[in-house]
Amino acid sequence: MAYAMHMPMERTTILIPEGLRRRLVDEARRRKVPQSALIRDALERYLDERTSGQPYLLGVADVEGVDARDAKAWVREQWARDRPTP
């Protein structure tokens, strides 16, 4: 995924095993991209895969016909509708 230079970024530090760091360096050189771009892409894909189909945030919403007493049933219904059948 391409990130625009004006996109707000935050710096973080991670500790990785030496072998993984070497693979990261090699792959970044092969693709001619910054290591940080590979890490962002891999992390984004991992988190998207892990959280697909799950709501990002649960909270108060203005849904017509749903009040606090009905909210739990409404959420269960929405999840059941969106969940793929095995």
MOTAPE-V946827 format. One record per pair of residues at least 6 apart in sequence whose C-alpha atoms are under 8 Angstrom apart, sorted by the first residue. I is the first residue (numbers start at 1). J is the second residue. D is the distance in Angstrom with one decimal. If there is no record, write none. Layout:
# MOTAPE-V946827
I,J,D / I,J,D
This chain:
# MOTAPE-V946827
1,41,6.0 / 2,37,7.9 / 3,37,8.0 / 24,35,6.5 / 24,38,7.7 / 25,35,6.6 / 28,34,5.9 / 28,35,5.4 / 28,38,7.0 / 53,82,7.0 / 53,83,6.9 / 54,79,7.9 / 66,74,7.3
